[in-house]
Structures are given as structure tokens and as C-alpha cells.
């Protein structure tokens, strides 16, 4: 494997692409009423949002890199055939990659903050810096702690969904007149953003716990305190079932809203995720070996993608 290909695998390019697409769809589809409102200067310049997107993608890429650096010993047991750090990159090269990616991410975030927040540019930049700290803490410490690591990853993905709306709010906070004129539109968009934020949080949390169950063997040897190790596989499966049912309740509620708004394509896509959720419940109940959990991890990723694409039809 050449180093360029290995680098893309190290940074999980497919996950980064999903984050970028998710942010673009939230901003240009869910928040489309603001674009067609006719209110002057209601949206910041496209370069400002593009820099924000670049910032988040590079920060998350850095998080993946530092995670693999700390996970070398675990990955030797869980996925020796997919090992990149020490095999394709030395530990020093990996550290340099992390520093470069994070620096580019923070620099882009700083410029974006300056472009939209003339009076108080630190708010957005501080949130991005906090994300960097959380991702590093997850890899170095909390990934091995009970539940905390799962929570950090899930909140990070949910943050990517909510960030475009927050970005717009921070931009409007510098112009109270425009904010007043667009307040009703902002509040009208918010429920949809919150539903997709909750969906992304639950879907990611489910997948993270499934991945912990998949990596049970390697994690137990390296003394991680993940949910499957602390509570056992059977109790973990019960927790997963409860979370999937909670996800289904959210989907039923949202489907009802979409049907009433006559958004039938998005409604059909929600029902498709419900069907996938039922299938996931059956697979959780029957799961017994590592391959079962690997399959469920892939299925949950597909469900996440369907949810993201449904925003195109809102």
C-alpha cells in the first residue's frame, strides 16, 4: 500500500466525506428558507461556510489520526490486517500528520470565525478548539473508559449536524436588524435541525457500542472498560435494543411530521430506516460472533447515510 492511499485510510476519508456532505445538506437544504427569504445579507458569504466545513473535516481527520496512534496495540489484536501506524507510517510521521491536520483545521476555523463574528469572533473558534481537545482526550484517555468515549464520539457527530445552524445564528448576532427579520425562519428551521441532530447522536452511539462489541477481544486484553467488557455481551445487546427502539420512536414521530407536510419522499426514507431498524433488532438478538457485529456496524452506517440523504427532500 503506497503512503497516499494509506493516508486516506488513516484519516477515514469516507467518514470525512459523509461529514462534509451532511454539513452541506443541512446548510443548503434544511436551511433553504433563509436563502429564498429575500432578506438582504441574511446568509454569510459562501467562503466563510466553506472554511468552516474545511475546519471541521480537518479537525476530525486529525482526531482519526491520533486515535490510530494511541490504538496501535489494540489494533494489532483487533485488525492486524488493517494496521497503518507502524506499518505504513512511523509514530513520528503520524504525530506530525496530526499536528498539521489540526493546525489547518483550527486556522480555517479562526478565519471563518473572523469573517462572520466581527464583534465576538472567539465563540465559534472556542467551540472548534473544544472539539480538538475532546477528540484528543477521547483517544488518549476516555476511549478506554466506561461509556464516556462513546458519548464523546456521538456528541461530535451530532455537533456537525447542529453546527451550520449555530454558524448562521452567530453570523446574524452581529446584525440585530437582520436577526429580527429572520428570527421566525430560524426558529422554523430549528426543529428539523434538532431532529436530525438527535438522529445522528443516537445512530452514532448505537454504532459505537456495536463496534465495541466487535472489538471485545482486543479491548479486553488491553484493559479497556467499554460497555461490553464491563457489563458483558448479553447486557450490551439489551442496551442496544433499547437504543434502537428509542431511535424508532424518534423516526415514527418525525415520519408523522413529514407525512402531514406532504414530504412523501423523505417520509418514505424514514420508513426505510424503520425497516432497517427492525432488521437491526433481529440481528442484535441473534448476534453471537465478531462477524455479526461487523455486519451490524455496516448496516448502521447505511441507515445513517439514508437519514442524511433524506434532508435533500425536505
DOTORKOL-447189 format. One line per 4 residues: for each residue x, y, z of N, C-alpha, C, CB. Coordinates in steps of 0.2 Angstrom, whole numbers, padded with zeros to 4 digits. Glycine has a CB too. Example, Ala and Ser with C-alpha at 12.3 -4.5 7.8 and 13.67 -1.06 7.14 Angstrom:
% residues 2
0066/-0028/0039/0062/-0022/0039/0066/-0016/0039/0057/-0022/0045; 0064/-0011/0035/0068/-0005/0036/0064/0000/0039/0070/-0003/0029
% end
This chain:
% residues 314
0004/-0006/0000/0000/0000/0000/0004/0006/0000/-0005/0000/0006; 0004/0011/-0005/0008/0017/-0005/0005/0022/0000/0007/0020/-0012; 0009/0027/0002/0008/0031/0008/0002/0035/0006/0014/0035/0009; 0001/0037/0000/-0005/0042/-0001/-0012/0038/0001/-0005/0044/-0008
-0012/0032/-0002/-0018/0028/-0001/-0019/0026/0007/-0017/0021/-0005; -0013/0025/0010/-0013/0023/0017/-0015/0029/0021/-0006/0021/0019; -0013/0035/0019/-0015/0041/0022/-0023/0042/0022/-0012/0048/0019; -0026/0041/0016/-0033/0042/0016/-0037/0037/0020/-0035/0041/0008
-0034/0031/0021/-0037/0026/0025/-0036/0028/0032/-0034/0019/0024; -0030/0031/0034/-0029/0033/0041/-0034/0038/0043/-0022/0036/0041; -0035/0043/0038/-0040/0048/0040/-0047/0047/0039/-0038/0055/0036; -0049/0040/0037/-0056/0038/0036/-0059/0043/0031/-0060/0038/0043
-0057/0043/0025/-0059/0048/0020/-0067/0047/0019/-0055/0047/0014; -0069/0041/0019/-0077/0040/0018/-0081/0043/0023/-0078/0033/0017; -0078/0043/0030/-0082/0046/0035/-0081/0054/0035/-0079/0044/0042; -0076/0056/0033/-0075/0064/0032/-0079/0066/0026/-0067/0065/0030
-0080/0062/0021/-0084/0064/0015/-0092/0064/0018/-0084/0059/0009; -0094/0060/0022/-0100/0059/0025/-0102/0066/0029/-0102/0053/0029; -0097/0068/0033/-0097/0074/0037/-0098/0080/0033/-0091/0074/0042; -0094/0080/0027/-0094/0086/0023/-0101/0086/0019/-0089/0086/0018
-0103/0081/0017/-0110/0081/0014/-0116/0082/0018/-0111/0074/0010; -0115/0080/0024/-0120/0081/0030/-0121/0089/0031/-0118/0077/0036; -0115/0092/0032/-0115/0099/0033/-0118/0103/0027/-0108/0101/0035; -0116/0101/0021/-0118/0105/0015/-0126/0104/0015/-0115/0102/0009
-0128/0098/0016/-0136/0097/0015/-0139/0100/0021/-0137/0089/0016; -0137/0100/0027/-0140/0104/0032/-0141/0111/0030/-0137/0103/0039; -0135/0114/0028/-0135/0121/0027/-0139/0123/0021/-0127/0123/0026; -0138/0120/0015/-0141/0122/0009/-0148/0119/0008/-0137/0120/0003
-0150/0113/0012/-0157/0111/0011/-0161/0112/0017/-0156/0103/0010; -0159/0110/0023/-0164/0111/0029/-0165/0119/0030/-0161/0108/0035; -0159/0123/0029/-0160/0130/0030/-0161/0134/0024/-0153/0132/0033; -0164/0130/0018/-0165/0134/0012/-0170/0139/0013/-0168/0129/0007
-0175/0139/0018/-0180/0145/0018/-0176/0152/0019/-0184/0144/0024; -0170/0152/0022/-0167/0158/0023/-0164/0160/0017/-0161/0157/0028; -0162/0156/0012/-0159/0158/0006/-0164/0161/0001/-0156/0151/0002; -0170/0159/0002/-0175/0161/-0003/-0180/0166/0001/-0180/0156/-0005
-0178/0169/0007/-0182/0173/0011/-0182/0180/0008/-0179/0174/0018; -0177/0182/0004/-0177/0189/0001/-0174/0194/0006/-0184/0191/-0001; -0172/0192/0012/-0169/0196/0017/-0162/0198/0015/-0170/0194/0024; -0160/0204/0014/-0153/0206/0012/-0148/0204/0018/-0153/0213/0011
-0143/0201/0015/-0137/0199/0020/-0139/0194/0025/-0134/0206/0023; -0144/0190/0024/-0146/0185/0029/-0141/0179/0029/-0153/0183/0027; -0138/0178/0024/-0133/0172/0024/-0126/0175/0023/-0134/0167/0019; -0121/0172/0027/-0114/0174/0026/-0111/0172/0019/-0109/0171/0032
-0105/0175/0017/-0103/0173/0011/-0101/0166/0011/-0096/0177/0010; -0102/0162/0005/-0100/0155/0004/-0093/0153/0006/-0101/0153/-0003; -0088/0157/0005/-0081/0156/0008/-0081/0155/0015/-0076/0161/0005; -0085/0159/0019/-0085/0158/0026/-0087/0151/0028/-0089/0164/0029
-0093/0149/0025/-0095/0142/0027/-0091/0137/0024/-0102/0141/0024; -0088/0138/0018/-0083/0133/0016/-0077/0132/0020/-0080/0135/0009; -0074/0137/0023/-0069/0137/0028/-0071/0133/0034/-0066/0144/0030; -0077/0134/0036/-0080/0131/0042/-0080/0123/0041/-0087/0133/0044
-0082/0121/0035/-0083/0114/0033/-0076/0111/0033/-0086/0114/0026; -0071/0115/0030/-0064/0113/0030/-0061/0112/0037/-0060/0118/0025; -0063/0117/0041/-0060/0116/0048/-0063/0110/0051/-0063/0123/0052; -0069/0109/0051/-0072/0103/0054/-0069/0096/0051/-0079/0103/0054
-0069/0096/0045/-0066/0090/0041/-0059/0088/0044/-0067/0091/0034; -0055/0094/0044/-0048/0093/0045/-0047/0091/0053/-0044/0099/0044; -0051/0094/0057/-0051/0093/0064/-0052/0086/0066/-0055/0098/0068; -0058/0083/0062/-0060/0076/0063/-0055/0071/0060/-0067/0075/0060
-0052/0073/0055/-0047/0069/0052/-0041/0068/0057/-0044/0072/0045; -0039/0074/0060/-0034/0074/0065/-0036/0069/0071/-0032/0081/0067; -0042/0069/0072/-0044/0065/0078/-0044/0058/0076/-0052/0067/0079; -0045/0056/0070/-0044/0049/0067/-0037/0047/0068/-0047/0048/0060
-0032/0052/0066/-0025/0050/0066/-0023/0049/0073/-0021/0056/0062; -0024/0053/0077/-0022/0052/0084/-0025/0046/0087/-0023/0059/0088; -0031/0045/0085/-0034/0039/0088/-0030/0032/0086/-0041/0038/0086; -0028/0032/0080/-0025/0026/0077/-0018/0026/0081/-0024/0026/0070
-0015/0032/0082/-0008/0032/0086/-0009/0029/0093/-0005/0039/0086; -0014/0031/0096/-0015/0028/0103/-0017/0021/0103/-0020/0032/0107; -0020/0018/0097/-0023/0012/0097/-0019/0007/0094/-0030/0012/0093; -0012/0008/0093/-0008/0003/0089/-0008/-0004/0092/-0001/0006/0089
-0008/-0004/0099/-0008/-0011/0102/-0014/-0014/0101/-0006/-0010/0109; -0020/-0011/0102/-0026/-0013/0102/-0028/-0016/0095/-0032/-0008/0104; -0026/-0012/0090/-0027/-0014/0083/-0023/-0020/0080/-0025/-0008/0078; -0017/-0021/0084/-0013/-0027/0082/-0017/-0033/0084/-0007/-0027/0086
-0022/-0033/0088/-0026/-0038/0090/-0033/-0038/0087/-0027/-0038/0098; -0036/-0033/0086/-0042/-0032/0083/-0042/-0032/0075/-0046/-0026/0085; -0038/-0029/0072/-0037/-0029/0065/-0030/-0028/0062/-0042/-0023/0062; -0026/-0034/0063/-0019/-0033/0061/-0018/-0032/0054/-0016/-0040/0063
-0023/-0035/0050/-0023/-0034/0043/-0024/-0027/0040/-0027/-0039/0039; -0027/-0023/0045/-0028/-0016/0043/-0024/-0011/0047/-0036/-0014/0044; -0019/-0013/0050/-0014/-0009/0054/-0010/-0004/0049/-0009/-0013/0058; -0011/0003/0050/-0007/0008/0046/-0001/0011/0050/-0012/0013/0044
-0003/0013/0056/0003/0016/0060/0008/0010/0062/0000/0019/0067; 0014/0012/0061/0020/0007/0062/0021/0003/0056/0019/0003/0068; 0016/0002/0052/0016/-0002/0046/0018/0002/0040/0010/-0006/0045; 0014/0007/0039/0014/0012/0033/0017/0019/0035/0008/0013/0030
0016/0021/0042/0019/0027/0044/0022/0026/0051/0013/0032/0045; 0028/0029/0052/0031/0028/0059/0027/0033/0064/0038/0031/0059; 0028/0032/0070/0024/0035/0075/0026/0043/0075/0026/0033/0082; 0032/0045/0073/0034/0052/0072/0030/0055/0066/0041/0052/0071
0029/0051/0061/0026/0054/0055/0018/0054/0056/0027/0049/0049; 0016/0050/0060/0009/0050/0062/0007/0056/0067/0006/0044/0066; 0012/0058/0071/0011/0064/0076/0011/0070/0072/0017/0064/0081; 0016/0070/0067/0017/0076/0063/0010/0077/0058/0023/0076/0058
0007/0072/0056/0001/0072/0052/-0004/0075/0056/-0001/0065/0049; -0005/0073/0063/-0010/0075/0067/-0009/0083/0068/-0010/0071/0074; -0003/0085/0070/-0002/0092/0071/-0004/0096/0065/0006/0093/0073; -0002/0094/0059/-0003/0098/0053/-0011/0098/0051/0000/0094/0047
-0014/0092/0052/-0021/0092/0051/-0025/0097/0056/-0024/0085/0051; -0023/0096/0062/-0027/0100/0067/-0025/0108/0066/-0025/0098/0074; -0019/0109/0065/-0017/0116/0064/-0021/0119/0058/-0010/0117/0063; -0021/0116/0052/-0025/0118/0047/-0032/0119/0048/-0024/0113/0040
-0035/0114/0052/-0042/0114/0054/-0044/0120/0059/-0044/0108/0058; -0039/0122/0064/-0040/0127/0068/-0039/0134/0065/-0036/0127/0074; -0034/0134/0060/-0033/0140/0056/-0039/0142/0052/-0027/0140/0052; -0042/0137/0048/-0048/0138/0044/-0054/0140/0049/-0050/0132/0040
-0054/0137/0054/-0060/0139/0059/-0059/0146/0062/-0060/0134/0065; -0053/0148/0063/-0051/0155/0065/-0053/0160/0060/-0044/0156/0067; -0051/0159/0054/-0053/0164/0048/-0060/0164/0047/-0049/0161/0042; -0064/0158/0047/-0071/0158/0047/-0074/0162/0052/-0074/0151/0047
-0072/0161/0058/-0075/0165/0064/-0074/0172/0063/-0071/0163/0071; -0068/0175/0061/-0067/0182/0060/-0071/0184/0054/-0059/0183/0058; -0073/0180/0049/-0077/0183/0044/-0085/0184/0046/-0077/0178/0038; -0087/0180/0051/-0094/0180/0052/-0095/0184/0059/-0097/0173/0053
-0090/0184/0064/-0091/0187/0070/-0087/0193/0071/-0090/0182/0076; -0089/0198/0069/-0084/0204/0069/-0083/0207/0077/-0087/0210/0065; -0089/0206/0081/-0089/0209/0087/-0086/0203/0092/-0096/0211/0090; -0087/0197/0091/-0085/0192/0096/-0083/0186/0092/-0091/0190/0101
-0078/0186/0089/-0076/0180/0084/-0073/0174/0088/-0070/0183/0080; -0072/0175/0095/-0070/0169/0098/-0075/0163/0100/-0067/0171/0105; -0081/0165/0099/-0086/0160/0101/-0085/0153/0097/-0093/0162/0100; -0086/0154/0090/-0085/0148/0086/-0078/0145/0086/-0086/0151/0078
-0073/0149/0086/-0066/0146/0087/-0065/0142/0093/-0061/0152/0086; -0068/0145/0099/-0068/0141/0105/-0071/0135/0105/-0071/0146/0111; -0077/0134/0101/-0080/0128/0101/-0076/0123/0097/-0087/0129/0097; -0073/0125/0091/-0069/0121/0087/-0063/0118/0091/-0067/0124/0081
-0060/0123/0095/-0054/0121/0100/-0056/0116/0105/-0051/0127/0103; -0062/0117/0107/-0065/0112/0112/-0066/0105/0109/-0072/0114/0115; -0068/0105/0103/-0069/0099/0099/-0062/0095/0098/-0072/0100/0092; -0057/0099/0097/-0050/0096/0096/-0048/0093/0103/-0045/0102/0094
-0049/0097/0108/-0047/0094/0115/-0051/0088/0117/-0049/0099/0120; -0058/0088/0115/-0062/0082/0116/-0059/0076/0112/-0069/0083/0115; -0058/0077/0106/-0056/0071/0102/-0049/0068/0104/-0055/0073/0094; -0044/0073/0106/-0038/0071/0109/-0039/0067/0115/-0033/0077/0110
-0043/0070/0120/-0045/0066/0126/-0048/0060/0125/-0049/0071/0131; -0052/0059/0120/-0055/0053/0119/-0050/0047/0117/-0060/0053/0113; -0046/0049/0112/-0041/0044/0110/-0036/0043/0116/-0037/0047/0104; -0034/0047/0120/-0028/0046/0125/-0031/0043/0131/-0025/0053/0126
-0037/0045/0133/-0040/0043/0139/-0047/0040/0139/-0040/0049/0144; -0051/0043/0137/-0058/0041/0138/-0061/0036/0133/-0063/0047/0136; -0057/0034/0128/-0059/0028/0124/-0060/0022/0128/-0055/0027/0118; -0055/0021/0133/-0055/0015/0137/-0059/0016/0143/-0048/0014/0139
-0063/0022/0144/-0067/0022/0150/-0074/0020/0148/-0067/0030/0152; -0078/0018/0153/-0085/0016/0153/-0089/0021/0150/-0087/0013/0159; -0092/0020/0144/-0097/0025/0141/-0095/0032/0139/-0103/0025/0145; -0090/0035/0142/-0088/0042/0141/-0085/0042/0134/-0082/0044/0146
-0081/0038/0131/-0079/0038/0125/-0084/0038/0119/-0074/0032/0123; -0089/0033/0120/-0095/0033/0116/-0099/0039/0115/-0099/0027/0118; -0099/0042/0121/-0103/0049/0122/-0099/0054/0118/-0104/0051/0129; -0093/0055/0119/-0089/0060/0115/-0090/0059/0108/-0081/0060/0117
-0089/0053/0105/-0089/0052/0098/-0096/0054/0095/-0088/0045/0096; -0101/0052/0099/-0108/0053/0097/-0110/0061/0097/-0113/0050/0101; -0108/0064/0102/-0109/0071/0103/-0105/0075/0097/-0106/0074/0109; -0099/0073/0095/-0095/0076/0090/-0099/0075/0083/-0088/0072/0089
-0102/0070/0082/-0105/0069/0075/-0112/0073/0075/-0107/0061/0074; -0115/0073/0081/-0121/0077/0082/-0119/0085/0081/-0125/0076/0089; -0114/0087/0084/-0111/0094/0083/-0111/0096/0076/-0105/0094/0087; -0108/0091/0072/-0108/0093/0064/-0114/0094/0061/-0104/0087/0061
-0120/0091/0064/-0126/0092/0061/-0129/0099/0063/-0131/0087/0063; -0128/0101/0070/-0130/0107/0073/-0126/0113/0071/-0131/0106/0080; -0120/0112/0069/-0115/0117/0068/-0118/0122/0063/-0109/0115/0066; -0120/0120/0057/-0122/0125/0052/-0128/0130/0054/-0125/0121/0046
-0132/0127/0058/-0137/0132/0061/-0134/0137/0066/-0143/0128/0065; -0130/0134/0070/-0126/0138/0075/-0122/0144/0072/-0122/0134/0080; -0119/0142/0066/-0115/0146/0062/-0119/0152/0060/-0112/0142/0056; -0125/0150/0057/-0129/0156/0055/-0132/0160/0060/-0135/0153/0051
-0133/0157/0066/-0135/0161/0072/-0130/0166/0074/-0137/0157/0078; -0124/0164/0074/-0118/0168/0076/-0117/0174/0071/-0112/0164/0077; -0118/0172/0065/-0117/0177/0060/-0122/0183/0061/-0118/0174/0053; -0129/0180/0062/-0134/0185/0062/-0134/0189/0069/-0141/0182/0062
-0130/0187/0074/-0130/0190/0080/-0126/0197/0080/-0126/0186/0086; -0122/0197/0074/-0118/0204/0073/-0123/0209/0070/-0112/0202/0069; -0129/0207/0067/-0133/0211/0064/-0140/0210/0067/-0133/0211/0056; -0142/0214/0072/-0148/0213/0076/-0154/0214/0071/-0149/0217/0082
-0154/0219/0067/-0159/0220/0062/-0161/0215/0058/-0158/0227/0058; -0156/0212/0055/-0157/0206/0051/-0159/0200/0055/-0150/0204/0047; -0156/0199/0061/-0158/0194/0065/-0166/0194/0067/-0154/0194/0072; -0168/0200/0068/-0175/0201/0070/-0180/0199/0064/-0176/0209/0072
-0177/0201/0058/-0181/0200/0052/-0182/0192/0050/-0179/0204/0046; -0176/0189/0052/-0176/0182/0050/-0177/0177/0056/-0169/0180/0047; -0179/0180/0062/-0180/0176/0068/-0185/0170/0067/-0182/0180/0074; -0191/0172/0064/-0196/0167/0063/-0194/0161/0058/-0202/0170/0060
-0190/0163/0053/-0187/0157/0049/-0182/0153/0053/-0184/0161/0043; -0178/0156/0057/-0173/0152/0060/-0176/0148/0065/-0168/0157/0064; -0181/0150/0069/-0185/0146/0073/-0189/0140/0070/-0189/0150/0078; -0191/0142/0064/-0195/0137/0060/-0190/0131/0057/-0198/0140/0054
-0184/0133/0056/-0179/0128/0054/-0176/0124/0059/-0173/0131/0050; -0176/0127/0065/-0173/0123/0071/-0176/0116/0073/-0174/0128/0077; -0182/0115/0073/-0185/0109/0075/-0182/0103/0070/-0192/0108/0075; -0181/0104/0064/-0179/0100/0059/-0171/0098/0060/-0180/0102/0052
-0168/0104/0062/-0161/0103/0063/-0160/0099/0070/-0157/0110/0064; -0164/0100/0075/-0163/0096/0081/-0165/0089/0080/-0168/0099/0086; -0170/0087/0076/-0172/0080/0075/-0166/0077/0072/-0178/0080/0071; -0163/0080/0067/-0158/0076/0063/-0151/0076/0068/-0156/0080/0057
-0151/0081/0072/-0145/0081/0077/-0146/0075/0082/-0145/0087/0081; -0152/0074/0084/-0154/0068/0089/-0153/0062/0085/-0161/0069/0091; -0155/0062/0079/-0154/0055/0075/-0147/0054/0074/-0158/0056/0068; -0143/0059/0072/-0136/0057/0071/-0132/0055/0078/-0132/0064/0069
-0135/0058/0084/-0132/0056/0090/-0134/0049/0092/-0135/0061/0096; -0140/0047/0091/-0142/0040/0093/-0139/0035/0088/-0150/0040/0093; -0139/0037/0082/-0136/0032/0077/-0129/0031/0078/-0138/0035/0070; -0125/0036/0079/-0118/0035/0081/-0117/0032/0087/-0115/0042/0081
-0121/0033/0092/-0120/0030/0099/-0121/0022/0098/-0125/0032/0104; -0126/0020/0094/-0128/0013/0093/-0122/0010/0089/-0134/0013/0089; -0119/0013/0084/-0114/0010/0080/-0108/0010/0084/-0113/0015/0074; -0106/0015/0089/-0100/0014/0093/-0100/0009/0098/-0099/0021/0097
-0106/0007/0101/-0107/0002/0105/-0106/-0005/0102/-0114/0002/0109; -0109/-0005/0095/-0108/-0011/0091/-0101/-0012/0090/-0112/-0010/0085; -0097/-0007/0088/-0090/-0008/0087/-0086/-0010/0093/-0087/-0001/0084; -0088/-0008/0099/-0085/-0010/0105/-0086/-0018/0106/-0088/-0006/0111
-0092/-0020/0104/-0094/-0027/0105/-0090/-0031/0100/-0101/-0028/0104; -0089/-0028/0094/-0085/-0031/0088/-0078/-0032/0091/-0085/-0027/0082; -0075/-0027/0094/-0068/-0027/0096/-0067/-0029/0103/-0065/-0020/0096; -0072/-0033/0106/-0072/-0036/0113/-0065/-0039/0114/-0078/-0041/0114
-0063/-0044/0110/-0057/-0047/0112/-0051/-0043/0113/-0055/-0052/0106; -0049/-0039/0108/-0043/-0034/0109/-0044/-0030/0114/-0042/-0031/0102; -0050/-0027/0115/-0051/-0022/0121/-0050/-0025/0128/-0058/-0019/0120; -0052/-0031/0128/-0052/-0035/0135/-0044/-0036/0137/-0055/-0041/0135
-0040/-0038/0132/-0033/-0039/0133/-0029/-0032/0135/-0030/-0042/0126; -0032/-0027/0132/-0028/-0020/0134/-0032/-0017/0139/-0028/-0016/0127; -0036/-0020/0143/-0039/-0017/0149/-0044/-0011/0148/-0034/-0016/0154; -0047/-0011/0142/-0052/-0006/0141/-0058/-0007/0145/-0054/-0005/0133
-0062/-0002/0147/-0068/-0003/0151/-0074/-0001/0147/-0067/0001/0158; -0075/-0004/0141/-0080/-0002/0137/-0086/-0006/0139/-0079/-0005/0129; -0092/-0004/0137/-0099/-0007/0139/-0099/-0014/0139/-0104/-0004/0135; -0097/-0017/0133/-0097/-0025/0133/-0092/-0028/0138/-0095/-0027/0126
-0087/-0025/0139/-0082/-0028/0144/-0084/-0027/0151/-0075/-0025/0143; -0087/-0022/0153/-0089/-0020/0160/-0096/-0024/0161/-0090/-0013/0161; -0101/-0024/0156/-0107/-0027/0158/-0108/-0034/0154/-0112/-0022/0155; -0104/-0035/0150/-0105/-0042/0146/-0109/-0041/0140/-0108/-0047/0151
-0108/-0046/0135/-0111/-0045/0129/-0119/-0045/0129/-0109/-0051/0124; -0122/-0050/0133/-0129/-0050/0134/-0132/-0044/0136/-0131/-0056/0138; -0129/-0041/0141/-0132/-0034/0143/-0131/-0029/0138/-0129/-0032/0150; -0126/-0029/0135/-0124/-0024/0130/-0129/-0025/0124/-0117/-0025/0127
-0131/-0031/0122/-0136/-0032/0117/-0143/-0029/0119/-0137/-0039/0116; -0145/-0030/0126/-0151/-0027/0129/-0151/-0019/0128/-0152/-0029/0136; -0145/-0016/0130/-0144/-0009/0129/-0145/-0007/0122/-0137/-0007/0132; -0142/-0010/0117/-0143/-0009/0110/-0150/-0009/0108/-0138/-0013/0106
-0154/-0014/0110/-0161/-0015/0108/-0165/-0009/0111/-0164/-0021/0111; -0163/-0007/0117/-0167/-0001/0120/-0165/0005/0116/-0165/0000/0127; -0159/0006/0114/-0157/0012/0110/-0160/0012/0103/-0150/0013/0109; -0161/0006/0100/-0164/0006/0093/-0171/0007/0094/-0163/-0002/0090
-0175/0005/0099/-0182/0006/0100/-0183/0014/0101/-0184/0003/0106; -0178/0017/0105/-0178/0024/0105/-0178/0028/0099/-0173/0027/0110; -0173/0025/0095/-0172/0028/0088/-0178/0027/0084/-0166/0025/0084; -0182/0022/0084/-0188/0020/0080/-0193/0025/0083/-0190/0013/0081
-0194/0026/0089/-0199/0031/0091/-0198/0038/0088/-0199/0031/0099; -0191/0040/0088/-0190/0047/0085/-0192/0047/0078/-0182/0048/0086; -0190/0041/0074/-0192/0041/0067/-0199/0041/0066/-0189/0034/0064; -0203/0037/0070/-0210/0037/0069/-0213/0044/0070/-0214/0032/0075
-0211/0048/0075/-0213/0055/0077/-0211/0059/0071/-0209/0057/0083; -0205/0059/0068/-0203/0063/0063/-0207/0061/0056/-0196/0062/0061; -0208/0055/0055/-0212/0052/0049/-0219/0055/0049/-0212/0045/0049; -0222/0056/0055/-0229/0059/0056/-0228/0066/0054/-0231/0058/0063
-0223/0070/0056/-0222/0077/0054/-0222/0077/0046/-0216/0080/0057; -0217/0073/0043/-0216/0073/0036/-0222/0072/0032/-0210/0068/0034; -0226/0067/0035/-0232/0065/0031/-0237/0071/0031/-0235/0059/0034; -0238/0074/0037/-0243/0080/0037/-0240/0086/0033/-0243/0082/0044
-0234/0086/0032/-0231/0092/0027/-0231/0090/0020/-0224/0094/0030; -0233/0083/0019/-0233/0081/0012/-0226/0080/0009/-0238/0085/0007; -0222/0079/0013/-0215/0077/0011/-0214/0070/0010/-0209/0081/0016; -0217/0067/0005/-0218/0060/0004/-0211/0056/0003/-0223/0058/-0001
-0207/0059/-0001/-0200/0055/-0002/-0196/0055/0005/-0196/0059/-0007; -0196/0060/0008/-0192/0060/0015/-0196/0055/0020/-0192/0067/0018; -0203/0055/0019/-0207/0051/0023/-0205/0043/0022/-0214/0052/0022; -0205/0042/0015/-0203/0035/0013/-0196/0033/0016/-0204/0034/0006
-0191/0038/0015/-0185/0036/0018/-0184/0035/0025/-0180/0042/0016; -0188/0038/0029/-0189/0037/0036/-0192/0030/0037/-0193/0043/0040; -0197/0028/0034/-0199/0022/0034/-0194/0016/0033/-0206/0021/0030; -0190/0018/0028/-0185/0013/0026/-0180/0012/0032/-0181/0015/0020
-0178/0017/0035/-0174/0017/0041/-0177/0013/0046/-0172/0024/0043; -0184/0014/0047/-0188/0010/0052/-0187/0002/0051/-0195/0012/0052; -0188/0001/0044/-0187/-0006/0042/-0180/-0009/0044/-0189/-0007/0035; -0175/-0005/0042/-0168/-0007/0044/-0167/-0008/0051/-0163/-0001/0041
-0171/-0003/0055/-0170/-0004/0062/-0173/-0010/0065/-0174/0002/0066; -0179/-0012/0062/-0182/-0019/0064/-0177/-0025/0063/-0189/-0020/0061; -0174/-0024/0057/-0169/-0029/0055/-0163/-0029/0059/-0167/-0028/0047; -0161/-0023/0061/-0155/-0022/0066/-0157/-0025/0073/-0153/-0015/0067
-0163/-0025/0075/-0165/-0028/0081/-0165/-0035/0081/-0173/-0026/0083; -0167/-0038/0076/-0166/-0045/0075/-0159/-0048/0075/-0170/-0048/0068; -0155/-0044/0071/-0148/-0046/0071/-0144/-0045/0078/-0144/-0041/0066; -0146/-0040/0082/-0144/-0039/0088/-0145/-0045/0093/-0146/-0032/0092
-0152/-0047/0092/-0154/-0053/0096/-0150/-0059/0095/-0162/-0054/0095; -0149/-0060/0088/-0146/-0066/0086/-0138/-0066/0086/-0148/-0068/0079; -0135/-0060/0087/-0128/-0059/0086/-0124/-0063/0091/-0126/-0052/0088; -0119/-0066/0089/-0115/-0071/0093/-0108/-0071/0092/-0117/-0078/0091
-0106/-0069/0085/-0098/-0069/0084/-0097/-0062/0081/-0097/-0074/0079; -0090/-0061/0081/-0087/-0055/0078/-0090/-0052/0072/-0080/-0055/0078; -0091/-0057/0067/-0094/-0055/0060/-0101/-0052/0061/-0094/-0061/0056; -0105/-0055/0066/-0112/-0052/0066/-0112/-0045/0068/-0115/-0056/0072
-0107/-0043/0073/-0107/-0036/0075/-0104/-0032/0069/-0102/-0035/0081; -0099/-0035/0065/-0096/-0031/0060/-0102/-0029/0055/-0091/-0035/0056; -0106/-0034/0053/-0112/-0033/0049/-0116/-0028/0051/-0116/-0040/0048; -0118/-0028/0058/-0122/-0023/0061/-0119/-0016/0060/-0124/-0025/0068
-0113/-0015/0061/-0109/-0009/0061/-0110/-0006/0054/-0102/-0010/0062; -0109/-0010/0049/-0110/-0008/0042/-0118/-0006/0040/-0108/-0014/0037; -0122/-0010/0043/-0129/-0008/0042/-0131/-0001/0045/-0134/-0014/0045; -0129/0000/0051/-0130/0006/0055/-0127/0012/0051/-0127/0006/0062
-0121/0011/0047/-0119/0016/0043/-0123/0018/0037/-0111/0014/0041; -0126/0013/0034/-0131/0014/0029/-0137/0017/0031/-0133/0007/0026; -0139/0016/0037/-0145/0019/0040/-0144/0027/0041/-0147/0016/0047; -0138/0028/0043/-0135/0035/0044/-0135/0039/0037/-0128/0035/0047
-0133/0035/0032/-0132/0038/0026/-0139/0040/0023/-0129/0034/0021; -0144/0035/0024/-0151/0036/0021/-0154/0042/0025/-0155/0030/0023; -0153/0043/0031/-0155/0048/0035/-0152/0055/0033/-0153/0048/0043; -0146/0055/0031/-0143/0061/0029/-0146/0063/0022/-0135/0060/0028
-0147/0058/0018/-0149/0060/0011/-0157/0062/0011/-0148/0054/0006; -0160/0060/0016/-0167/0062/0017/-0168/0069/0017/-0171/0058/0023; -0163/0073/0020/-0163/0080/0020/-0164/0084/0014/-0157/0083/0024; -0162/0080/0008/-0162/0083/0002/-0169/0084/-0001/-0159/0078/-0004
-0174/0081/0003/-0181/0081/0001/-0185/0085/0006/-0184/0074/0000; -0182/0088/0010/-0186/0092/0015/-0188/0099/0012/-0182/0094/0022
% end
